[in-house]
């Protein structure tokens, strides 16, 4: 599967990581972090992206976020 180019704001947030925190995901998507958490609680995903739960945290895959953000730029 080809990887999507990272938008500049996501590249800065990710800083080379494969997963980012909920606050970073929310900032990249332009929503409140609590909105992302609520969507995961209600449906298991936010904008079609399912986070990985590690302990108390939700970690969001950078590759899927890049694909989401690049959809609007075609």
Biopython code that builds the backbone (N, CA, C, O; Angstrom):
import numpy as np
from Bio.PDB.StructureBuilder import StructureBuilder

atoms = [
    (1, "UNK", "N", (0.844, -1.172, 0.000)),
    (1, "UNK", "CA", (0.000, 0.000, 0.000)),
    (1, "UNK", "C", (0.894, 1.242, 0.000)),
    (1, "UNK", "O", (1.752, 1.367, 0.874)),
    (2, "UNK", "N", (0.719, 2.170, -0.960)),
    (2, "UNK", "CA", (1.562, 3.357, -0.990)),
    (2, "UNK", "C", (1.253, 4.262, 0.200)),
    (2, "UNK", "O", (0.107, 4.375, 0.636)),
    (3, "UNK", "N", (2.292, 4.896, 0.707)),
    (3, "UNK", "CA", (2.082, 5.791, 1.843)),
    (3, "UNK", "C", (1.750, 7.182, 1.340)),
    (3, "UNK", "O", (2.257, 7.626, 0.310)),
    (4, "UNK", "N", (0.906, 7.849, 2.071)),
    (4, "UNK", "CA", (0.478, 9.202, 1.724)),
    (4, "UNK", "C", (1.549, 10.190, 2.186)),
    (4, "UNK", "O", (2.179, 9.978, 3.222)),
    (5, "UNK", "N", (1.758, 11.265, 1.427)),
    (5, "UNK", "CA", (2.667, 12.307, 1.923)),
    (5, "UNK", "C", (2.035, 12.984, 3.140)),
    (5, "UNK", "O", (0.823, 13.194, 3.185)),
    (6, "UNK", "N", (2.857, 13.317, 4.107)),
    (6, "UNK", "CA", (2.340, 13.948, 5.324)),
    (6, "UNK", "C", (2.140, 15.437, 5.108)),
    (6, "UNK", "O", (3.047, 16.124, 4.640)),
    (7, "UNK", "N", (0.955, 15.943, 5.448)),
    (7, "UNK", "CA", (0.771, 17.393, 5.437)),
    (7, "UNK", "C", (1.743, 18.020, 6.442)),
    (7, "UNK", "O", (2.067, 17.388, 7.447)),
    (8, "UNK", "N", (2.211, 19.237, 6.199)),
    (8, "UNK", "CA", (3.232, 19.845, 7.076)),
    (8, "UNK", "C", (2.854, 19.874, 8.554)),
    (8, "UNK", "O", (3.690, 19.591, 9.412)),
    (9, "UNK", "N", (1.589, 20.216, 8.863)),
    (9, "UNK", "CA", (1.201, 20.294, 10.278)),
    (9, "UNK", "C", (1.228, 18.924, 10.945)),
    (9, "UNK", "O", (1.544, 18.817, 12.129)),
    (10, "UNK", "N", (0.897, 17.876, 10.191)),
    (10, "UNK", "CA", (0.934, 16.520, 10.737)),
    (10, "UNK", "C", (2.377, 16.045, 10.872)),
    (10, "UNK", "O", (2.713, 15.358, 11.836)),
    (11, "UNK", "N", (3.218, 16.398, 9.932)),
    (11, "UNK", "CA", (4.632, 16.020, 10.006)),
    (11, "UNK", "C", (5.284, 16.620, 11.249)),
    (11, "UNK", "O", (6.075, 15.959, 11.922)),
    (12, "UNK", "N", (4.950, 17.870, 11.549)),
    (12, "UNK", "CA", (5.499, 18.503, 12.758)),
    (12, "UNK", "C", (4.997, 17.802, 14.019)),
    (12, "UNK", "O", (5.767, 17.574, 14.951)),
    (13, "UNK", "N", (3.715, 17.462, 14.049)),
    (13, "UNK", "CA", (3.141, 16.804, 15.234)),
    (13, "UNK", "C", (3.709, 15.406, 15.412)),
    (13, "UNK", "O", (4.000, 14.994, 16.534)),
    (14, "UNK", "N", (3.870, 14.673, 14.316)),
    (14, "UNK", "CA", (4.333, 13.289, 14.397)),
    (14, "UNK", "C", (5.820, 13.206, 14.733)),
    (14, "UNK", "O", (6.235, 12.321, 15.481)),
    (15, "UNK", "N", (6.614, 14.108, 14.194)),
    (15, "UNK", "CA", (8.064, 14.136, 14.455)),
    (15, "UNK", "C", (8.700, 12.753, 14.287)),
    (15, "UNK", "O", (9.522, 12.335, 15.102)),
    (16, "UNK", "N", (8.309, 12.052, 13.223)),
    (16, "UNK", "CA", (8.909, 10.758, 12.931)),
    (16, "UNK", "C", (8.246, 9.563, 13.605)),
    (16, "UNK", "O", (8.662, 8.426, 13.382)),
    (17, "UNK", "N", (7.226, 9.798, 14.423)),
    (17, "UNK", "CA", (6.541, 8.695, 15.103)),
    (17, "UNK", "C", (5.468, 8.092, 14.202)),
    (17, "UNK", "O", (4.974, 8.754, 13.289)),
    (18, "UNK", "N", (5.113, 6.849, 14.457)),
    (18, "UNK", "CA", (4.053, 6.174, 13.704)),
    (18, "UNK", "C", (2.670, 6.424, 14.301)),
    (18, "UNK", "O", (1.663, 6.296, 13.603)),
    (19, "UNK", "N", (2.613, 6.777, 15.579)),
    (19, "UNK", "CA", (1.351, 7.032, 16.272)),
    (19, "UNK", "C", (1.467, 8.343, 17.031)),
    (19, "UNK", "O", (2.539, 8.698, 17.522)),
    (20, "UNK", "N", (0.339, 9.068, 17.121)),
    (20, "UNK", "CA", (0.325, 10.313, 17.882)),
    (20, "UNK", "C", (-0.788, 10.274, 18.919)),
    (20, "UNK", "O", (-1.714, 9.467, 18.834)),
    (21, "UNK", "N", (-0.677, 11.169, 19.906)),
    (21, "UNK", "CA", (-1.665, 11.240, 20.983)),
    (21, "UNK", "C", (-2.961, 11.873, 20.494)),
    (21, "UNK", "O", (-3.006, 12.478, 19.423)),
    (22, "UNK", "N", (-4.006, 11.725, 21.287)),
    (22, "UNK", "CA", (-5.324, 12.256, 20.938)),
    (22, "UNK", "C", (-5.293, 13.771, 20.760)),
    (22, "UNK", "O", (-5.925, 14.289, 19.839)),
    (23, "UNK", "N", (-4.586, 14.479, 21.605)),
    (23, "UNK", "CA", (-4.542, 15.937, 21.472)),
    (23, "UNK", "C", (-3.907, 16.347, 20.148)),
    (23, "UNK", "O", (-4.346, 17.312, 19.523)),
    (24, "UNK", "N", (-2.883, 15.626, 19.719)),
    (24, "UNK", "CA", (-2.225, 15.929, 18.446)),
    (24, "UNK", "C", (-3.127, 15.569, 17.261)),
    (24, "UNK", "O", (-3.183, 16.295, 16.269)),
    (25, "UNK", "N", (-3.829, 14.442, 17.379)),
    (25, "UNK", "CA", (-4.784, 14.042, 16.349)),
    (25, "UNK", "C", (-5.879, 15.090, 16.197)),
    (25, "UNK", "O", (-6.222, 15.487, 15.083)),
    (26, "UNK", "N", (-6.426, 15.536, 17.329)),
    (26, "UNK", "CA", (-7.508, 16.517, 17.309)),
    (26, "UNK", "C", (-7.040, 17.825, 16.678)),
    (26, "UNK", "O", (-7.765, 18.419, 15.880)),
    (27, "UNK", "N", (-5.847, 18.275, 17.024)),
    (27, "UNK", "CA", (-5.320, 19.515, 16.461)),
    (27, "UNK", "C", (-5.161, 19.390, 14.951)),
    (27, "UNK", "O", (-5.487, 20.323, 14.219)),
    (28, "UNK", "N", (-4.667, 18.259, 14.478)),
    (28, "UNK", "CA", (-4.472, 18.045, 13.035)),
    (28, "UNK", "C", (-5.812, 18.031, 12.296)),
    (28, "UNK", "O", (-5.894, 18.471, 11.149)),
    (29, "UNK", "N", (-6.860, 17.525, 12.951)),
    (29, "UNK", "CA", (-8.180, 17.422, 12.315)),
    (29, "UNK", "C", (-9.058, 18.644, 12.560)),
    (29, "UNK", "O", (-10.124, 18.775, 11.959)),
    (30, "UNK", "N", (-8.618, 19.534, 13.436)),
    (30, "UNK", "CA", (-9.388, 20.736, 13.707)),
    (30, "UNK", "C", (-10.610, 20.510, 14.570)),
    (30, "UNK", "O", (-11.632, 21.174, 14.398)),
    (31, "UNK", "N", (-10.507, 19.565, 15.506)),
    (31, "UNK", "CA", (-11.603, 19.285, 16.433)),
    (31, "UNK", "C", (-11.064, 19.320, 17.856)),
    (31, "UNK", "O", (-9.853, 19.389, 18.064)),
    (32, "UNK", "N", (-11.948, 19.273, 18.820)),
    (32, "UNK", "CA", (-11.536, 19.195, 20.218)),
    (32, "UNK", "C", (-11.143, 17.755, 20.553)),
    (32, "UNK", "O", (-11.721, 16.808, 20.019)),
    (33, "UNK", "N", (-10.173, 17.600, 21.425)),
    (33, "UNK", "CA", (-9.729, 16.266, 21.817)),
    (33, "UNK", "C", (-10.891, 15.461, 22.416)),
    (33, "UNK", "O", (-11.004, 14.258, 22.184)),
    (34, "UNK", "N", (-11.741, 16.130, 23.180)),
    (34, "UNK", "CA", (-12.870, 15.438, 23.790)),
    (34, "UNK", "C", (-13.850, 14.922, 22.733)),
    (34, "UNK", "O", (-14.497, 13.895, 22.936)),
    (35, "UNK", "N", (-13.959, 15.627, 21.615)),
    (35, "UNK", "CA", (-14.818, 15.164, 20.521)),
    (35, "UNK", "C", (-14.301, 13.852, 19.954)),
    (35, "UNK", "O", (-15.077, 12.937, 19.677)),
    (36, "UNK", "N", (-12.987, 13.765, 19.783)),
    (36, "UNK", "CA", (-12.382, 12.525, 19.281)),
    (36, "UNK", "C", (-12.631, 11.382, 20.266)),
    (36, "UNK", "O", (-12.997, 10.276, 19.867)),
    (37, "UNK", "N", (-12.430, 11.657, 21.552)),
    (37, "UNK", "CA", (-12.651, 10.623, 22.573)),
    (37, "UNK", "C", (-14.112, 10.173, 22.592)),
    (37, "UNK", "O", (-14.396, 8.980, 22.705)),
    (38, "UNK", "N", (-15.027, 11.119, 22.480)),
    (38, "UNK", "CA", (-16.456, 10.790, 22.495)),
    (38, "UNK", "C", (-16.814, 9.922, 21.297)),
    (38, "UNK", "O", (-17.540, 8.939, 21.442)),
    (39, "UNK", "N", (-16.313, 10.274, 20.111)),
    (39, "UNK", "CA", (-16.593, 9.480, 18.918)),
    (39, "UNK", "C", (-16.085, 8.056, 19.069)),
    (39, "UNK", "O", (-16.757, 7.109, 18.660)),
    (40, "UNK", "N", (-14.910, 7.898, 19.649)),
    (40, "UNK", "CA", (-14.365, 6.553, 19.869)),
    (40, "UNK", "C", (-15.227, 5.800, 20.868)),
    (40, "UNK", "O", (-15.472, 4.605, 20.704)),
    (41, "UNK", "N", (-15.683, 6.481, 21.886)),
    (41, "UNK", "CA", (-16.532, 5.839, 22.894)),
    (41, "UNK", "C", (-17.848, 5.364, 22.281)),
    (41, "UNK", "O", (-18.318, 4.268, 22.585)),
    (42, "UNK", "N", (-18.440, 6.189, 21.418)),
    (42, "UNK", "CA", (-19.740, 5.860, 20.841)),
    (42, "UNK", "C", (-19.666, 4.877, 19.682)),
    (42, "UNK", "O", (-20.523, 4.002, 19.560)),
    (43, "UNK", "N", (-18.647, 5.010, 18.826)),
    (43, "UNK", "CA", (-18.617, 4.180, 17.618)),
    (43, "UNK", "C", (-17.327, 3.401, 17.404)),
    (43, "UNK", "O", (-17.237, 2.590, 16.481)),
    (44, "UNK", "N", (-16.326, 3.640, 18.250)),
    (44, "UNK", "CA", (-15.067, 2.919, 18.099)),
    (44, "UNK", "C", (-14.116, 3.553, 17.110)),
    (44, "UNK", "O", (-13.038, 3.017, 16.857)),
    (45, "UNK", "N", (-14.504, 4.705, 16.538)),
    (45, "UNK", "CA", (-13.644, 5.365, 15.556)),
    (45, "UNK", "C", (-13.955, 6.859, 15.524)),
    (45, "UNK", "O", (-14.943, 7.317, 16.097)),
    (46, "UNK", "N", (-13.098, 7.598, 14.847)),
    (46, "UNK", "CA", (-13.323, 9.016, 14.610)),
    (46, "UNK", "C", (-12.853, 9.289, 13.191)),
    (46, "UNK", "O", (-11.682, 9.089, 12.868)),
    (47, "UNK", "N", (-13.764, 9.745, 12.347)),
    (47, "UNK", "CA", (-13.488, 9.975, 10.924)),
    (47, "UNK", "C", (-12.984, 8.707, 10.233)),
    (47, "UNK", "O", (-12.189, 8.775, 9.295)),
    (48, "UNK", "N", (-13.448, 7.565, 10.699)),
    (48, "UNK", "CA", (-13.061, 6.307, 10.081)),
    (48, "UNK", "C", (-11.734, 5.750, 10.556)),
    (48, "UNK", "O", (-11.284, 4.724, 10.047)),
    (49, "UNK", "N", (-11.102, 6.391, 11.509)),
    (49, "UNK", "CA", (-9.805, 5.948, 12.028)),
    (49, "UNK", "C", (-10.023, 5.337, 13.401)),
    (49, "UNK", "O", (-10.598, 5.964, 14.291)),
    (50, "UNK", "N", (-9.557, 4.106, 13.561)),
    (50, "UNK", "CA", (-9.653, 3.421, 14.847)),
    (50, "UNK", "C", (-8.311, 3.533, 15.568)),
    (50, "UNK", "O", (-7.292, 3.068, 15.057)),
    (51, "UNK", "N", (-8.308, 4.148, 16.754)),
    (51, "UNK", "CA", (-7.054, 4.272, 17.495)),
    (51, "UNK", "C", (-6.692, 2.961, 18.198)),
    (51, "UNK", "O", (-7.526, 2.074, 18.378)),
    (52, "UNK", "N", (-5.440, 2.875, 18.581)),
    (52, "UNK", "CA", (-4.966, 1.756, 19.389)),
    (52, "UNK", "C", (-4.972, 2.217, 20.839)),
    (52, "UNK", "O", (-4.470, 3.296, 21.156)),
    (53, "UNK", "N", (-5.538, 1.401, 21.717)),
    (53, "UNK", "CA", (-5.574, 1.763, 23.125)),
    (53, "UNK", "C", (-4.366, 1.155, 23.827)),
    (53, "UNK", "O", (-4.147, -0.056, 23.777)),
    (54, "UNK", "N", (-3.588, 2.010, 24.480)),
    (54, "UNK", "CA", (-2.415, 1.581, 25.236)),
    (54, "UNK", "C", (-2.577, 2.139, 26.642)),
    (54, "UNK", "O", (-2.423, 3.339, 26.870)),
    (55, "UNK", "N", (-2.889, 1.254, 27.579)),
    (55, "UNK", "CA", (-3.160, 1.714, 28.936)),
    (55, "UNK", "C", (-4.369, 2.627, 28.932)),
    (55, "UNK", "O", (-5.457, 2.224, 28.521)),
    (56, "UNK", "N", (-4.183, 3.856, 29.389)),
    (56, "UNK", "CA", (-5.250, 4.861, 29.428)),
    (56, "UNK", "C", (-5.332, 5.685, 28.157)),
    (56, "UNK", "O", (-6.258, 6.480, 28.001)),
    (57, "UNK", "N", (-4.395, 5.517, 27.258)),
    (57, "UNK", "CA", (-4.265, 6.421, 26.117)),
    (57, "UNK", "C", (-4.784, 5.836, 24.818)),
    (57, "UNK", "O", (-4.805, 4.621, 24.621)),
    (58, "UNK", "N", (-5.199, 6.726, 23.946)),
    (58, "UNK", "CA", (-5.536, 6.362, 22.584)),
    (58, "UNK", "C", (-4.404, 6.874, 21.703)),
    (58, "UNK", "O", (-4.047, 8.050, 21.765)),
    (59, "UNK", "N", (-3.848, 5.999, 20.893)),
    (59, "UNK", "CA", (-2.792, 6.383, 19.966)),
    (59, "UNK", "C", (-3.319, 6.232, 18.549)),
    (59, "UNK", "O", (-3.881, 5.196, 18.193)),
    (60, "UNK", "N", (-3.136, 7.273, 17.742)),
    (60, "UNK", "CA", (-3.715, 7.367, 16.415)),
    (60, "UNK", "C", (-2.656, 7.139, 15.350)),
    (60, "UNK", "O", (-1.588, 7.746, 15.422)),
    (61, "UNK", "N", (-2.915, 6.277, 14.354)),
    (61, "UNK", "CA", (-1.928, 5.983, 13.312)),
    (61, "UNK", "C", (-1.730, 7.163, 12.355)),
    (61, "UNK", "O", (-2.681, 7.638, 11.735)),
    (62, "UNK", "N", (-0.504, 7.620, 12.246)),
    (62, "UNK", "CA", (-0.176, 8.780, 11.430)),
    (62, "UNK", "C", (-0.493, 8.527, 9.953)),
    (62, "UNK", "O", (-0.973, 9.432, 9.271)),
    (63, "UNK", "N", (-0.239, 7.328, 9.451)),
    (63, "UNK", "CA", (-0.484, 7.024, 8.036)),
    (63, "UNK", "C", (-1.965, 7.180, 7.685)),
    (63, "UNK", "O", (-2.296, 7.698, 6.619)),
    (64, "UNK", "N", (-2.853, 6.738, 8.569)),
    (64, "UNK", "CA", (-4.294, 6.861, 8.306)),
    (64, "UNK", "C", (-4.762, 8.319, 8.414)),
    (64, "UNK", "O", (-5.659, 8.743, 7.684)),
    (65, "UNK", "N", (-4.157, 9.070, 9.316)),
    (65, "UNK", "CA", (-4.501, 10.485, 9.444)),
    (65, "UNK", "C", (-4.061, 11.233, 8.191)),
    (65, "UNK", "O", (-4.784, 12.096, 7.694)),
    (66, "UNK", "N", (-2.875, 10.901, 7.679)),
    (66, "UNK", "CA", (-2.383, 11.531, 6.452)),
    (66, "UNK", "C", (-3.336, 11.238, 5.291)),
    (66, "UNK", "O", (-3.632, 12.127, 4.493)),
    (67, "UNK", "N", (-3.814, 9.999, 5.195)),
    (67, "UNK", "CA", (-4.751, 9.643, 4.131)),
    (67, "UNK", "C", (-6.045, 10.444, 4.271)),
    (67, "UNK", "O", (-6.598, 10.912, 3.276)),
    (68, "UNK", "N", (-6.524, 10.600, 5.502)),
    (68, "UNK", "CA", (-7.743, 11.375, 5.758)),
    (68, "UNK", "C", (-7.560, 12.831, 5.348)),
    (68, "UNK", "O", (-8.416, 13.401, 4.672)),
    (69, "UNK", "N", (-6.453, 13.429, 5.754)),
    (69, "UNK", "CA", (-6.216, 14.837, 5.457)),
    (69, "UNK", "C", (-5.947, 15.082, 3.978)),
    (69, "UNK", "O", (-6.282, 16.144, 3.455)),
    (70, "UNK", "N", (-5.345, 14.111, 3.303)),
    (70, "UNK", "CA", (-5.034, 14.269, 1.879)),
    (70, "UNK", "C", (-6.254, 14.040, 0.983)),
    (70, "UNK", "O", (-6.244, 14.448, -0.178)),
    (71, "UNK", "N", (-7.297, 13.400, 1.500)),
    (71, "UNK", "CA", (-8.516, 13.187, 0.699)),
    (71, "UNK", "C", (-9.116, 14.492, 0.230)),
    (71, "UNK", "O", (-9.616, 14.572, -0.892)),
    (72, "UNK", "N", (-9.080, 15.508, 1.055)),
    (72, "UNK", "CA", (-9.651, 16.801, 0.708)),
    (72, "UNK", "C", (-8.774, 17.622, -0.215)),
    (72, "UNK", "O", (-9.201, 18.670, -0.699)),
    (73, "UNK", "N", (-7.559, 17.167, -0.468)),
    (73, "UNK", "CA", (-6.605, 17.945, -1.276)),
    (73, "UNK", "C", (-6.420, 17.429, -2.683)),
    (73, "UNK", "O", (-5.524, 17.883, -3.395)),
    (74, "UNK", "N", (-7.251, 16.487, -3.098)),
    (74, "UNK", "CA", (-7.074, 15.911, -4.445)),
    (74, "UNK", "C", (-7.559, 16.814, -5.530)),
    (74, "UNK", "O", (-7.476, 16.466, -6.708)),
]
sb = StructureBuilder()
sb.init_structure("model")
sb.init_model(0)
sb.init_chain("A")
sb.init_seg("    ")
for serial, (resi, resn, name, xyz) in enumerate(atoms, 1):
    if name == "N":
        sb.init_residue(resn, " ", resi, " ")
    sb.init_atom(name, np.array(xyz, "f"), 0.0, 1.0, " ", f" {name:<3s}", serial, name[0])
structure = sb.get_structure()
